[in-house]
Amino acid sequence: MALALAATTASAAQVDGIGIKVGVTSSHMHLGDAAYQSSGSATGLVVGPFADVALSRSIAFQPALVFVRRGGTFRDLPSSLTGTLGEIQELVLRRDYLELPLLLRYNSSWSHAFSPSLIAGPAIGWVLAYKVEEDGRDLTQQFTENRLLPRKGGGFDFALVLGVGITRVQGGRKFTLDAVYRMASDGTRSEAVGSAFDADGIDVTLGVRF
């Protein structure tokens, strides 16, 4: 419903411009098994184009299409995800996404050099690839063949995005610096242990609109 409302509103609005954003994400993973807690954080890349669609003087619809790498590291685990390797010192999980954030941006009327903004909206991520590594051994292929992962790629990941940003206009171009928190609700679950990777985290991006 939120996506339909955003699309309907945007169709009657004016596209102010397009741009590109690039930044980093600090994410952590949750596994679909009560025995595993949240992972340690991992740093990844965020990059892709976006558009600014003016809905009113202070509110803009900002869709984007970005590549994102998210992941996390579990340490000192009592056993392998496969149950065959015994004690595991380090388990590294990674997901590569093609993500479609559909965000609303409230821009304040503060007329100083930097204008603050509030950001909120849903995001849909298409999972391009998984990676599973235990103590330096790449087990992605084994997990896929044993159906501990439902596929090497594919499936959807849904998230709610909330955050803040600042905007500066200089030389006829608009620059933004945003920090958002992504709360994931995974759409790729199966019954297999380890198949559900929930990826939450903070994205910090610098954008320029042409």
N, C-alpha and C positions, 0 to 999 in steps of 0.2 A: 504493500500500500504506500509506504514511504517512497519507494522507487518510482511508482506510477505518478504520485503527486509531484515529485521533483521533475520528472520528465515533462509532465503537462505544463507546469509552471515555466520551465525553461523554454518550451516551444513558443511561448508568447512573449519572451523577454529578448533582450538585445545582447549579442555577443560583443564584449568589449575588447577582447583580444585573446591570443594564445601565447603560451610560454613553455618553459621547461623548468623542472625542479630536480635538484640533486641533493643527496644528503646521506645520513647514516641512520641505522636503526639499532637499538639495543634491545634485544628480545630474549625471552625465556620460554621454555617449552613445558607442556604438561602431557603426560602419557595417559592413555585410557586404561589405567591400572592403579588401584588404590595403593599398591605397594611402592609406587614411585611418587616422590614429592616434586615440587617445581624445580626445574633445572637452574644452574647458574646462567648468567647472561652471556650472550654472544653478539658480536658486532657484525653488521652487514650493510650492504649498499641499497640505496633507494634512488632511482632515476627514471624520468619519463616526462612526457608532455602533459599540459593541463590547459584548460580554457576558463576564462572569466565570463560569466553570464550575469548581467545586471538584472536583478529582480526589483530593486528599488534603489533609492539613493544610498542606503546603508547596508543592504543585504545583497550578496552575490551567490549564485550557484556555481560551484567550482568542481566540475568533473575532471578526472585525470586518468591516465593509463600508465602505470609504472611497473618496472621490474623491481622486485624486492627479494632480498635474501634474508631469511630469518632462521634462527636456530637456538641451540642451547647445549650445555654440557652437564651431565650427571657424573658425580664422583663417588668412589668407594661404595659400589653397589654389591649386595650379597651374592648376586648371580647374574648371568647373562639374560638378555631378552629371549634368547633361544633356549636357555636352560642347559646349555652344553659346555660352557666355558668356565664355570665356577665363579669365583670372586672377580669382579670387574673394577679396575681402578678408574677408568674413564669411559664414558659413553657419550659420543657426540652425535647429535641429531641436527639435520639441516633440511630446510625446504626452500625451493626457489618458486616465487610466485609471479604471475602476471596479474596485477591487482587493479581494480576499478573502484577508486574512492568516489563517492557521490556526496560532496560536502556542501553545507551552507556556511557562508562566512559573513559574520556581522562585523562591519567596519565602523569604528567609532568616528564621531565628527571632530575629534581632537585635532587641531590644525597645526600641531608642532611638527618637528622634523620627522618623527616616527609616530605612526598612528596604530594603536593596538586593535586587535581583532579577536573575536571568539569563533571557534570552528567546531562543527558537529555534523555527523551524518554517518550513513552506512558505508561499508566497503565490501566488495566481493572479490575474492582472490581465486584465480585458477592455478592449481598446483602443477608446476611444470616438471619438477623433479624432487625426489627424496635423496637423502644420503644418511646412512647409518654406519657408524664407525665405533668399534670397541677396542680399546687399547691399541690403537693404530691400525687395526685391521678393518678394511672396507667390507662390510657385510650386506651391503644394499642388495646385491644380486641374490644372495642366499635368502634374505628375508622375503624378497619378491617371489622367488621360486617356491618357498615354503608357505606362501600366503600369510606370512606374518605382517606383510604390508600388502594392501589390496592391489597395488600397481606401482610401477616406477614413477608415473606421473598421472595427472588427471585428478578430477574431483574438485569440489568447491570448498572454500573456506569463507565464512561470513564473520564480519566484525562490526563493532560500533566504535567510531572514532570521535574523540573529544580532545580539544586542545585550545591553544592560544597562539597568536602570531603578532608580528609587527610589520608595517608596510612603510616604505619610503619611495617617493617618486623623485627621480633624478634623471636629467637629460632626456625627458620624455618617456622614460621607461619606469615601470613599477617593479620594485624589488620587495620580496617578502622573506621573512625568516619565521618559520613555524615549528612549534613543538607540540606533537599530538600523542595521546595514549590510545593504543589499539587494544580493545577487549574482544578476544576471538570467541566464536562459537563454531566449532568445526563441523564441516559437512561431509567429511570423508571417513567417518567411523565404520568399522566392521567389528565382528565378534573377536577377532584375533588380538592378542596382547601386543601392544606397541603400534597398532595400526592407526590410532587416533593421536595426532600431534596437534595440540592446541598451542598456537603461537601468539602470546601477548607481548607487548613491549612499547617502547617510546621511539617515535620517528622524529628526527630533527632535519629539516630540509631548507635549503635556500632556493628561492624561485625568482625568475626574471620573466616579465611579460613583455612581448614585443609589440 
